[in-house]
Amino acid sequence: MLADLERIVVVNMYAPHDVNQQVSFFKELQEQPQEFSEDTIIIGGDFNCTLSEIDKREGNPNPRNQRVVEEINKVCNLYDLNDIWRFLNPSVEQFM
């Protein structure tokens, strides 16, 4: 007899650079995986946005990016997603 199998959904995405397009992109992403809400979801790729101050090298804060961060956080909260690098390395300043 086969044991219950767990489905794993892997998403590879590349977010746009433009802030307005990013906001729309992440709003749409909030609705896309709903059909997979019972599955394990792994999202990787390039969000084109830093989520915490420690991930920024240089530059001035951009208040427009806060809208993007808010939408990304909504996606993360909705699907219980975590930044695995930051989770495993909470204080490391390393950029890849």
Backbone as a printed PyTorch tensor [residue, N CA C, xyz], in Angstrom:
tensor([[[  0.8410,  -1.1740,   0.0000],
         [  0.0000,   0.0000,   0.0000],
         [  0.8880,   1.2390,   0.0000]],

        [[  0.5500,   2.1990,  -0.8290],
         [  1.3200,   3.4350,  -0.9150],
         [  0.9390,   4.3810,   0.2060]],

        [[  1.9470,   5.0300,   0.7620],
         [  1.6930,   6.0600,   1.7740],
         [  1.1680,   7.3070,   1.0730]],

        [[  0.5340,   8.1700,   1.8420],
         [  0.0880,   9.4460,   1.2830],
         [  1.2920,  10.1970,   0.7440]],

        [[  1.1790,  10.6540,  -0.4680],
         [  2.2650,  11.3930,  -1.0910],
         [  2.0500,  12.8830,  -0.8910]],

        [[  3.1360,  13.5780,  -0.6460],
         [  3.0740,  15.0260,  -0.5030],
         [  3.4990,  15.6520,  -1.8280]],

        [[  2.6780,  16.5720,  -2.3060],
         [  3.0420,  17.2890,  -3.5250],
         [  3.8880,  18.4880,  -3.1610]],

        [[  4.9360,  18.6980,  -3.9300],
         [  5.7960,  19.8700,  -3.7540],
         [  5.7120,  20.6790,  -5.0380]],

        [[  5.3550,  21.9310,  -4.8920],
         [  5.2320,  22.8360,  -6.0290],
         [  6.4330,  23.7730,  -5.9950]],

        [[  7.2120,  23.7650,  -7.0740],
         [  8.3940,  24.6180,  -7.1710],
         [  8.1000,  25.7230,  -8.1750]],

        [[  8.2710,  26.9590,  -7.7260],
         [  8.0240,  28.1220,  -8.5700],
         [  9.3340,  28.8780,  -8.7340]],

        [[  9.7200,  29.1210,  -9.9750],
         [ 10.8870,  29.9420, -10.2610],
         [ 10.3830,  31.2020, -10.9420]],

        [[ 10.6570,  32.3420, -10.3410],
         [ 10.1170,  33.5770, -10.9090],
         [ 11.1680,  34.6740, -10.9340]],

        [[ 10.9280,  35.6290, -11.8040],
         [ 11.7910,  36.7910, -11.9370],
         [ 10.8890,  38.0140, -11.9450]],

        [[ 10.9440,  38.7920, -10.8610],
         [ 10.0710,  39.9650, -10.7340],
         [ 10.5950,  41.1130, -11.6030]],

        [[  9.6930,  41.9550, -12.0720],
         [ 10.1140,  43.1230, -12.8510],
         [ 10.9080,  44.1090, -12.0000]],

        [[ 11.5900,  45.0320, -12.6470],
         [ 12.3760,  46.0540, -11.9410],
         [ 11.5330,  47.2600, -11.5440]],

        [[ 10.5720,  47.6100, -12.3620],
         [  9.7450,  48.7920, -12.1300],
         [  8.8570,  48.5750, -10.8950]],

        [[  8.8360,  49.5650,  -9.9970],
         [  8.1000,  49.4400,  -8.7340],
         [  6.6200,  49.1770,  -8.9660]],

        [[  5.9800,  49.9080,  -9.8550],
         [  4.5490,  49.7060, -10.1010],
         [  4.2710,  48.3150, -10.6640]],

        [[  5.1390,  47.8540, -11.5730],
         [  4.9800,  46.5110, -12.1150],
         [  5.2240,  45.4540, -11.0370]],

        [[  6.1610,  45.7330, -10.1260],
         [  6.4340,  44.8010,  -9.0320],
         [  5.2090,  44.6510,  -8.1250]],

        [[  4.5950,  45.7710,  -7.7820],
         [  3.4060,  45.7270,  -6.9240],
         [  2.3370,  44.8680,  -7.5860]],

        [[  2.0650,  45.0920,  -8.8650],
         [  1.0610,  44.2920,  -9.5950],
         [  1.4710,  42.8230,  -9.6480]],

        [[  2.7460,  42.5690,  -9.9000],
         [  3.2590,  41.2050,  -9.9970],
         [  3.0140,  40.4360,  -8.7010]],

        [[  3.3660,  41.0510,  -7.5510],
         [  3.2240,  40.3580,  -6.2760],
         [  1.7600,  40.2610,  -5.8200]],

        [[  0.9340,  41.2070,  -6.2400],
         [ -0.5040,  41.0830,  -5.9630],
         [ -1.0700,  39.8810,  -6.7190]],

        [[ -0.6630,  39.7230,  -7.9680],
         [ -1.1250,  38.5800,  -8.7580],
         [ -0.5790,  37.2680,  -8.1890]],

        [[  0.6540,  37.2910,  -7.7200],
         [  1.2540,  36.0940,  -7.1340],
         [  0.5030,  35.6470,  -5.8820]],

        [[ -0.1420,  36.5830,  -5.1960],
         [ -0.9200,  36.2310,  -4.0050],
         [ -2.0820,  35.3070,  -4.3630]],

        [[ -2.5670,  35.4050,  -5.5750],
         [ -3.7270,  34.6100,  -5.9700],
         [ -3.3560,  33.3640,  -6.7590]],

        [[ -2.2190,  33.3530,  -7.4040],
         [ -1.8370,  32.2330,  -8.2620],
         [ -1.7210,  30.8970,  -7.5310]],

        [[ -0.9830,  30.8170,  -6.4180],
         [ -0.7950,  29.4860,  -5.8070],
         [ -1.9810,  28.9820,  -4.9860]],

        [[ -3.1120,  29.6800,  -4.9570],
         [ -4.2260,  29.2480,  -4.1150],
         [ -4.6630,  27.8240,  -4.4240]],

        [[ -4.5690,  27.4120,  -5.6760],
         [ -4.9660,  26.0470,  -6.0110],
         [ -3.9860,  25.0340,  -5.4360]],

        [[ -2.8210,  25.5070,  -4.9820],
         [ -1.8090,  24.6280,  -4.4060],
         [ -1.6630,  24.8450,  -2.9040]],

        [[ -2.6430,  25.4590,  -2.2670],
         [ -2.5120,  25.8460,  -0.8630],
         [ -2.3390,  24.6530,   0.0810]],

        [[ -2.7210,  23.4690,  -0.3340],
         [ -2.5470,  22.2850,   0.5090],
         [ -1.1850,  21.6270,   0.2830]],

        [[ -0.4320,  22.1130,  -0.6920],
         [  0.8560,  21.5190,  -1.0420],
         [  2.0050,  22.3150,  -0.4200]],

        [[  3.1780,  21.7350,  -0.4460],
         [  4.3790,  22.4590,  -0.0340],
         [  4.8170,  23.3060,  -1.2220]],

        [[  4.9810,  24.6060,  -0.9960],
         [  5.3460,  25.5230,  -2.0740],
         [  6.7500,  26.0660,  -1.8040]],

        [[  7.5960,  25.9780,  -2.8150],
         [  8.9340,  26.5650,  -2.7550],
         [  9.0010,  27.5930,  -3.8710]],

        [[  9.2600,  28.8480,  -3.4960],
         [  9.3790,  29.9160,  -4.4910],
         [ 10.8160,  30.4050,  -4.4730]],

        [[ 11.4280,  30.3900,  -5.6130],
         [ 12.7910,  30.8880,  -5.7540],
         [ 12.8680,  31.8200,  -6.9380]],

        [[ 13.9820,  32.4640,  -7.0620],
         [ 14.1840,  33.3620,  -8.1820],
         [ 14.6790,  34.7030,  -7.7050]],

        [[ 14.3850,  35.7230,  -8.4650],
         [ 14.8530,  37.0680,  -8.1690],
         [ 13.6500,  37.9640,  -7.9260]],

        [[ 13.5050,  38.4090,  -6.6800],
         [ 12.3970,  39.2930,  -6.3280],
         [ 12.6940,  40.7420,  -6.7120]],

        [[ 13.9410,  41.0510,  -7.0490],
         [ 14.3630,  42.4120,  -7.3770],
         [ 13.9830,  43.4080,  -6.2910]],

        [[ 14.0980,  42.9660,  -5.0470],
         [ 13.7680,  43.8180,  -3.9170],
         [ 14.4000,  43.2150,  -2.6680]],

        [[ 15.0080,  44.0550,  -1.8520],
         [ 15.5270,  43.5730,  -0.5770],
         [ 14.4410,  43.7360,   0.4810]],

        [[ 14.3520,  42.7460,   1.3600],
         [ 13.2900,  42.7580,   2.3540],
         [ 13.7270,  43.3020,   3.7050]],

        [[ 15.0220,  43.3780,   3.9380],
         [ 15.4950,  43.8900,   5.2230],
         [ 16.7280,  44.7640,   5.0110]],

        [[ 16.9880,  45.6330,   5.9720],
         [ 18.1040,  46.5730,   5.8730],
         [ 19.4440,  45.8660,   5.7450]],

        [[ 19.5980,  44.7310,   6.3930],
         [ 20.8670,  44.0190,   6.3600],
         [ 21.1940,  43.5080,   4.9530]],

        [[ 20.1980,  43.3950,   4.1170],
         [ 20.4050,  42.9120,   2.7590],
         [ 20.7800,  44.0180,   1.7690]],

        [[ 20.8510,  45.2560,   2.2370],
         [ 21.1850,  46.3780,   1.3660],
         [ 22.6510,  46.7320,   1.5460]],

        [[ 23.3420,  46.9220,   0.4630],
         [ 24.7500,  47.3110,   0.5180],
         [ 24.9090,  48.8110,   0.6300]],

        [[ 24.3190,  49.5100,  -0.2640],
         [ 24.4630,  50.9620,  -0.3300],
         [ 23.1470,  51.5610,  -0.7940]],

        [[ 23.1580,  52.8580,  -0.8800],
         [ 21.9860,  53.5260,  -1.4280],
         [ 21.0820,  54.0870,  -0.3540]],

        [[ 20.2350,  54.9470,  -0.8050],
         [ 19.2810,  55.5970,   0.0810],
         [ 17.9880,  54.7950,   0.1210]],

        [[ 17.2930,  54.8500,   1.2310],
         [ 15.9970,  54.1610,   1.2880],
         [ 15.0430,  54.7260,   0.2500]],

        [[ 14.2820,  53.8690,  -0.3570],
         [ 13.3180,  54.2920,  -1.3580],
         [ 11.9230,  53.9650,  -0.8270]],

        [[ 11.1650,  54.9950,  -0.4100],
         [  9.8350,  54.7310,   0.1580],
         [  8.9050,  54.0200,  -0.8200]],

        [[  9.1430,  54.1680,  -2.1190],
         [  8.3040,  53.4800,  -3.1020],
         [  8.4940,  51.9710,  -3.0050]],

        [[  9.7150,  51.5340,  -2.6310],
         [  9.9690,  50.1020,  -2.4970],
         [  9.1850,  49.4990,  -1.3390]],

        [[  8.7850,  50.3220,  -0.3840],
         [  8.0250,  49.8100,   0.7610],
         [  6.7240,  49.1620,   0.3080]],

        [[  6.1140,  49.7040,  -0.7370],
         [  4.8870,  49.1060,  -1.2820],
         [  5.1630,  47.6940,  -1.7850]],

        [[  6.3160,  47.5130,  -2.4260],
         [  6.6890,  46.1980,  -2.9500],
         [  6.9290,  45.2340,  -1.7900]],

        [[  7.6670,  45.6880,  -0.7740],
         [  7.9590,  44.8560,   0.4000],
         [  6.6530,  44.4300,   1.0680]],

        [[  5.6970,  45.3330,   1.1620],
         [  4.4000,  45.0010,   1.7660],
         [  3.7000,  43.8900,   0.9910]],

        [[  3.7410,  43.9560,  -0.3390],
         [  3.0910,  42.9260,  -1.1560],
         [  3.8290,  41.5910,  -1.0430]],

        [[  5.1530,  41.6340,  -1.0060],
         [  5.9280,  40.4020,  -0.8320],
         [  5.6130,  39.7820,   0.5230]],

        [[  5.5350,  40.6170,   1.5580],
         [  5.2050,  40.1020,   2.8910],
         [  3.8170,  39.4770,   2.9320]],

        [[  2.8770,  40.0340,   2.1710],
         [  1.5360,  39.4410,   2.0960],
         [  1.6020,  38.0380,   1.4980]],

        [[  2.3910,  37.8910,   0.4260],
         [  2.5660,  36.5730,  -0.1930],
         [  3.1690,  35.6070,   0.8170]],

        [[  4.2120,  36.0590,   1.5120],
         [  4.8950,  35.2050,   2.4950],
         [  3.9580,  34.8070,   3.6250]],

        [[  3.1700,  35.7350,   4.1080],
         [  2.2310,  35.4320,   5.1910],
         [  1.1170,  34.5030,   4.7180]],

        [[  0.6270,  34.7410,   3.5240],
         [ -0.4850,  33.9540,   2.9830],
         [ -0.1100,  32.4850,   2.8130]],

        [[  1.1160,  32.2290,   2.3700],
         [  1.5460,  30.8630,   2.0680],
         [  2.6210,  30.3480,   3.0180]],

        [[  2.8130,  31.0560,   4.1280],
         [  3.7820,  30.6400,   5.1400],
         [  5.1640,  30.4170,   4.5280]],

        [[  5.6200,  31.4040,   3.7580],
         [  6.9230,  31.3360,   3.1050],
         [  7.9550,  32.0770,   3.9370]],

        [[  9.1940,  31.6210,   3.8550],
         [ 10.2890,  32.2550,   4.5900],
         [ 11.4850,  32.4650,   3.6800]],

        [[ 12.2320,  33.5110,   3.9550],
         [ 13.5090,  33.7350,   3.2940],
         [ 14.4980,  32.7980,   3.9780]],

        [[ 14.7750,  31.6590,   3.3670],
         [ 15.5640,  30.6280,   4.0240],
         [ 16.9820,  31.1090,   4.3110]],

        [[ 17.5660,  31.9040,   3.4100],
         [ 18.9090,  32.4380,   3.6570],
         [ 18.9160,  33.3030,   4.9140]],

        [[ 17.9770,  34.2260,   5.0070],
         [ 17.9400,  35.1310,   6.1630],
         [ 17.5530,  34.3600,   7.4240]],

        [[ 16.7140,  33.3500,   7.3080],
         [ 16.3250,  32.5300,   8.4510],
         [ 17.5380,  31.7870,   9.0270]],

        [[ 18.3420,  31.2170,   8.1430],
         [ 19.5140,  30.4570,   8.5900],
         [ 20.7100,  31.3400,   8.9350]],

        [[ 20.7240,  32.5660,   8.4240],
         [ 21.8470,  33.4830,   8.6250],
         [ 21.3330,  34.8570,   9.0400]],

        [[ 20.7370,  34.9800,  10.2140],
         [ 20.0450,  36.2160,  10.5870],
         [ 20.9290,  37.4540,  10.6650]],

        [[ 22.2210,  37.2980,  10.8860],
         [ 23.0640,  38.4860,  11.0270],
         [ 24.2400,  38.5210,  10.0630]],

        [[ 24.2750,  37.6110,   9.1070],
         [ 25.3840,  37.5550,   8.1500],
         [ 25.1750,  38.6100,   7.0730]],

        [[ 26.2180,  39.3700,   6.8050],
         [ 26.1850,  40.3440,   5.7070],
         [ 26.9800,  39.7660,   4.5530]],

        [[ 26.2940,  38.9860,   3.7370],
         [ 26.9270,  38.3610,   2.5880],
         [ 25.9720,  38.4700,   1.4270]],

        [[ 26.4980,  38.7910,   0.2720],
         [ 25.6620,  38.9970,  -0.9010],
         [ 26.1230,  38.0740,  -1.9970]],

        [[ 25.1960,  37.4280,  -2.6530],
         [ 25.5410,  36.4820,  -3.7260],
         [ 24.9420,  36.9380,  -5.0180]]])
